């Protein structure tokens, strides 16, 4: 037994070096992208914002069917018409992912009408943009129900069939605020941090499940209506991401089976700084960059 453990101990650093070298080679060589022509993709919050761009991108890259979930029928219908104009089959269902019973009911309806979902994109989210003391209790609960618990319900609804088919992918559109919170969005930051932990645990839990994988995307501030009015001190140095860029990189990450994606790449520096700098230094960075007060002008979706 001791020789077995000793062998594993000696082999471990060799495995680490191999994986690092493999990752470096993959950065240089042209990657092989996953074929999406047999995939049925469901996008929550698919009627507008990043969700609409995600639906377009999956359709453009050859997904078989696109299914949209959301709470506003007008937006869902507009997106569905766009996708169908691209030549891709598309359907929409009215569904509030924060409502557990509604998620399970509509998941059953999707399977009966469209078929099995093989790529689930958890994109639906809300933000109220207020401090804790200024936040309404119901609004705080709504953020947690949609941004966090909604992913529990949708994943439980579709993952079992993916495991049976040995073909599936769970995608989470998270936020860099899950790793570095800001004042004025305490509901959003908390829910996204919980969502990140959910996806990290799920990703590890799927390691022994052949054919089923997960991708978590953590983008910087993106120029959508949801964060309308948010202001960064140095917009030239830290410009907001375009939603079409986030969508394109997300679909690429799915095709490459990439577990975690930070956008832009400079956000990796933030993670490193949070690991090594004292809290006082981090607070000065927040003040200098303007993230300390960026929600003071927040208006949100009108």
C-alpha positions as CSV (number, residue, x, y, z in Angstrom):
1,X,0.0,0.0,0.0
2,X,2.8,2.4,0.9
3,X,4.4,1.8,-2.5
4,X,1.1,2.6,-4.2
5,X,0.8,5.9,-2.4
6,X,4.5,6.7,-3.1
7,X,4.0,6.1,-6.8
8,X,1.0,8.3,-6.9
9,X,2.9,11.1,-5.1
10,X,5.8,10.9,-7.6
11,X,3.4,10.8,-10.6
12,X,1.4,13.8,-9.5
13,X,3.9,16.6,-10.4
14,X,4.5,14.8,-13.7
15,X,0.8,15.0,-14.4
16,X,0.7,18.7,-13.5
17,X,3.6,19.5,-15.9
18,X,1.9,17.5,-18.6
19,X,-1.4,19.4,-18.2
20,X,0.3,22.8,-18.2
21,X,2.3,22.0,-21.3
22,X,-0.9,20.6,-23.0
23,X,-2.8,23.8,-22.2
24,X,0.1,25.9,-23.5
25,X,0.2,23.9,-26.8
26,X,-3.6,24.4,-27.2
27,X,-3.1,28.1,-26.9
28,X,-0.8,28.0,-29.9
29,X,-2.3,25.4,-32.2
30,X,-5.7,25.9,-33.9
31,X,-8.4,24.4,-31.6
32,X,-10.8,21.8,-32.8
33,X,-14.3,23.1,-32.2
34,X,-17.2,20.9,-31.2
35,X,-19.9,20.4,-33.9
36,X,-23.2,21.8,-32.8
37,X,-25.4,20.5,-35.6
38,X,-27.1,17.9,-33.4
39,X,-27.5,20.1,-30.3
40,X,-30.8,21.5,-28.9
41,X,-29.9,24.6,-27.0
42,X,-32.1,26.2,-24.3
43,X,-31.2,29.8,-23.3
44,X,-32.9,31.3,-20.2
45,X,-33.4,35.0,-20.4
46,X,-33.2,34.5,-24.1
47,X,-35.4,37.4,-25.1
48,X,-33.0,40.2,-24.8
49,X,-29.5,41.3,-23.7
50,X,-26.8,38.8,-23.8
51,X,-29.4,36.0,-24.0
52,X,-30.5,37.2,-27.4
53,X,-26.9,37.4,-28.7
54,X,-26.3,33.9,-27.3
55,X,-29.3,32.5,-29.3
56,X,-28.0,34.2,-32.4
57,X,-24.5,32.9,-31.9
58,X,-25.6,29.3,-31.3
59,X,-27.8,29.5,-34.4
60,X,-25.0,31.0,-36.5
61,X,-22.7,28.1,-35.5
62,X,-25.1,25.5,-36.6
63,X,-27.1,24.5,-33.5
64,X,-30.1,22.2,-34.5
65,X,-32.8,23.9,-32.4
66,X,-32.9,27.0,-30.2
67,X,-35.3,27.2,-27.3
68,X,-35.8,30.5,-25.5
69,X,-37.1,31.0,-21.9
70,X,-38.0,34.3,-20.4
71,X,-40.7,36.3,-18.8
72,X,-41.5,38.9,-21.5
73,X,-43.3,37.4,-24.5
74,X,-42.8,40.4,-26.8
75,X,-39.0,40.1,-26.5
76,X,-39.0,36.3,-26.8
77,X,-41.1,36.5,-30.0
78,X,-38.8,39.1,-31.5
79,X,-35.8,36.9,-30.8
80,X,-37.5,33.8,-32.1
81,X,-38.4,35.5,-35.4
82,X,-34.7,36.6,-35.8
83,X,-33.5,33.1,-35.2
84,X,-36.0,31.6,-37.7
85,X,-34.9,34.2,-40.3
86,X,-31.4,32.7,-39.9
87,X,-32.8,29.3,-40.9
88,X,-32.7,27.7,-37.5
89,X,-35.7,26.1,-35.8
90,X,-36.6,28.1,-32.7
91,X,-39.3,28.0,-30.0
92,X,-40.1,30.1,-26.9
93,X,-41.8,29.4,-23.6
94,X,-42.8,31.9,-20.9
95,X,-41.0,30.8,-17.8
96,X,-39.8,32.5,-14.6
97,X,-36.7,30.4,-13.6
98,X,-37.1,31.6,-10.0
99,X,-40.4,29.6,-9.8
100,X,-39.5,26.0,-9.2
101,X,-42.9,24.5,-10.2
102,X,-43.0,26.6,-13.4
103,X,-39.5,25.4,-14.4
104,X,-40.4,21.8,-14.0
105,X,-43.7,22.2,-15.8
106,X,-42.1,24.0,-18.8
107,X,-39.2,21.6,-18.9
108,X,-41.7,18.8,-19.4
109,X,-43.4,20.9,-22.1
110,X,-40.1,21.5,-23.9
111,X,-39.3,17.7,-24.0
112,X,-42.7,16.9,-25.3
113,X,-42.8,19.6,-28.0
114,X,-39.1,20.0,-29.0
115,X,-37.2,17.1,-27.7
116,X,-34.2,16.6,-25.3
117,X,-32.1,19.6,-24.4
118,X,-28.4,18.9,-24.8
119,X,-27.0,22.4,-24.0
120,X,-28.6,24.4,-21.2
121,X,-27.5,28.0,-20.9
122,X,-28.4,29.6,-17.6
123,X,-28.3,33.3,-18.5
124,X,-31.4,34.8,-16.8
125,X,-30.5,37.3,-14.1
126,X,-31.8,40.5,-12.4
127,X,-30.1,43.3,-10.5
128,X,-31.8,46.0,-8.4
129,X,-28.7,48.2,-7.8
130,X,-29.3,49.2,-4.2
131,X,-27.5,49.0,-0.9
132,X,-28.7,46.5,1.7
133,X,-30.6,49.0,3.8
134,X,-32.2,50.6,0.7
135,X,-33.3,47.2,-0.7
136,X,-36.8,45.9,-0.5
137,X,-37.0,42.4,1.0
138,X,-39.0,41.0,-1.8
139,X,-36.5,42.4,-4.3
140,X,-33.6,40.8,-2.5
141,X,-35.5,37.4,-2.6
142,X,-36.2,37.9,-6.2
143,X,-32.5,38.2,-7.0
144,X,-31.6,35.1,-5.2
145,X,-34.5,33.1,-6.7
146,X,-33.7,34.0,-10.3
147,X,-29.9,34.4,-10.2
148,X,-29.1,31.4,-8.0
149,X,-31.9,29.0,-7.2
150,X,-33.2,29.2,-10.8
151,X,-30.0,27.3,-11.8
152,X,-30.7,24.6,-9.3
153,X,-34.2,24.1,-10.8
154,X,-33.2,24.2,-14.5
155,X,-30.2,22.0,-13.9
156,X,-32.2,19.4,-12.0
157,X,-34.8,19.5,-14.8
158,X,-32.5,18.8,-17.7
159,X,-29.3,17.2,-16.3
160,X,-30.7,13.7,-15.6
161,X,-31.6,13.2,-19.3
162,X,-28.1,14.5,-20.3
163,X,-26.5,11.9,-18.1
164,X,-28.7,9.2,-19.6
165,X,-27.7,10.3,-23.2
166,X,-24.1,10.8,-22.1
167,X,-24.3,14.1,-24.0
168,X,-24.9,17.4,-22.4
169,X,-23.4,20.8,-21.4
170,X,-24.5,23.1,-18.6
171,X,-23.5,26.8,-19.2
172,X,-23.6,29.6,-16.7
173,X,-23.4,33.3,-17.6
174,X,-22.0,34.6,-14.3
175,X,-20.1,37.8,-13.6
176,X,-16.7,38.9,-12.4
177,X,-18.6,40.4,-9.5
178,X,-18.9,36.9,-8.2
179,X,-15.1,37.2,-7.4
180,X,-14.9,40.9,-6.6
181,X,-18.0,42.5,-5.2
182,X,-18.9,46.2,-5.4
183,X,-21.1,48.4,-3.3
184,X,-24.6,49.2,-4.5
185,X,-25.3,45.8,-6.0
186,X,-25.3,43.6,-2.9
187,X,-28.1,41.4,-4.2
188,X,-26.5,40.7,-7.5
189,X,-23.0,40.1,-6.1
190,X,-24.2,37.7,-3.5
191,X,-26.3,35.8,-5.9
192,X,-23.5,35.5,-8.5
193,X,-21.0,34.4,-5.8
194,X,-23.5,31.6,-4.8
195,X,-24.0,30.8,-8.5
196,X,-20.2,30.5,-9.0
197,X,-19.9,28.1,-6.1
198,X,-22.8,26.1,-7.5
199,X,-21.1,25.8,-10.9
200,X,-17.7,25.0,-9.4
201,X,-19.2,22.1,-7.4
202,X,-21.2,20.9,-10.4
203,X,-18.2,21.0,-12.7
204,X,-16.2,18.8,-10.3
205,X,-19.1,16.5,-9.8
206,X,-19.3,15.9,-13.6
207,X,-15.7,14.7,-13.9
208,X,-16.8,11.1,-13.8
209,X,-19.8,11.6,-16.1
210,X,-18.8,10.9,-19.7
211,X,-20.1,13.2,-22.3
212,X,-21.5,15.8,-19.9
213,X,-19.6,19.0,-19.1
214,X,-20.0,22.5,-17.7
215,X,-18.8,26.0,-18.6
216,X,-18.9,29.1,-16.3
217,X,-18.3,32.5,-18.0
218,X,-17.4,35.5,-15.8
219,X,-17.5,38.7,-17.9
220,X,-16.6,42.2,-16.8
221,X,-19.3,44.9,-17.1
222,X,-21.2,44.4,-20.3
223,X,-23.0,47.2,-22.2
224,X,-26.6,46.0,-21.8
225,X,-29.8,47.6,-20.5
226,X,-29.6,45.6,-17.3
227,X,-26.6,47.7,-16.0
228,X,-27.6,51.0,-17.7
229,X,-26.2,54.0,-15.9
230,X,-23.2,52.2,-14.3
231,X,-20.1,54.3,-14.7
232,X,-16.4,53.3,-14.5
233,X,-13.8,56.0,-13.7
234,X,-11.5,55.1,-16.6
235,X,-13.8,53.8,-19.4
236,X,-10.9,54.0,-22.0
237,X,-8.8,51.7,-19.9
238,X,-11.6,49.4,-18.8
239,X,-14.3,49.7,-21.6
240,X,-17.5,47.7,-21.1
241,X,-17.7,44.4,-23.1
242,X,-20.0,44.2,-26.1
243,X,-22.8,41.6,-25.6
244,X,-22.0,40.0,-29.0
245,X,-18.4,39.5,-27.8
246,X,-19.5,37.8,-24.6
247,X,-21.9,35.6,-26.7
248,X,-19.2,34.7,-29.2
249,X,-16.6,33.8,-26.6
250,X,-19.2,31.8,-24.5
251,X,-20.1,29.6,-27.5
252,X,-16.5,29.1,-28.3
253,X,-15.8,28.0,-24.7
254,X,-18.6,25.5,-25.0
255,X,-17.2,24.2,-28.3
256,X,-13.7,23.9,-26.7
257,X,-15.2,22.4,-23.5
258,X,-13.6,25.1,-21.4
259,X,-14.6,24.9,-17.8
260,X,-14.1,28.5,-16.7
261,X,-13.7,31.7,-18.8
262,X,-12.8,35.2,-17.5
263,X,-13.5,38.1,-19.8
264,X,-11.4,40.0,-20.7
265,X,-8.2,38.1,-19.9
266,X,-7.0,41.0,-17.7
267,X,-9.5,39.9,-15.1
268,X,-7.0,37.1,-14.2
269,X,-4.9,39.9,-12.8
270,X,-7.7,40.9,-10.4
271,X,-7.9,37.3,-9.1
272,X,-4.2,37.2,-8.5
273,X,-4.2,40.6,-6.7
274,X,-7.1,39.5,-4.5
275,X,-5.0,36.5,-3.5
276,X,-1.9,38.4,-2.5
277,X,-2.8,42.0,-1.5
278,X,-4.0,43.1,2.0
279,X,-7.6,44.3,2.2
280,X,-6.5,47.9,2.7
281,X,-4.7,47.8,-0.7
282,X,-7.7,46.2,-2.4
283,X,-9.9,49.0,-1.0
284,X,-7.6,51.6,-2.5
285,X,-7.8,49.9,-5.9
286,X,-11.6,50.0,-5.7
287,X,-11.5,53.7,-4.9
288,X,-8.9,54.5,-7.6
289,X,-10.7,52.5,-10.3
290,X,-14.1,54.0,-9.5
291,X,-15.7,50.6,-8.8
292,X,-16.4,51.9,-5.3
293,X,-18.9,54.4,-6.6
294,X,-19.8,53.0,-10.1
295,X,-23.4,52.1,-9.1
296,X,-24.2,55.7,-7.8
297,X,-25.5,56.5,-11.3
298,X,-27.2,53.2,-11.9
299,X,-30.6,53.3,-13.6
300,X,-31.1,49.7,-14.7
301,X,-33.5,48.3,-17.2
302,X,-36.3,50.7,-18.0
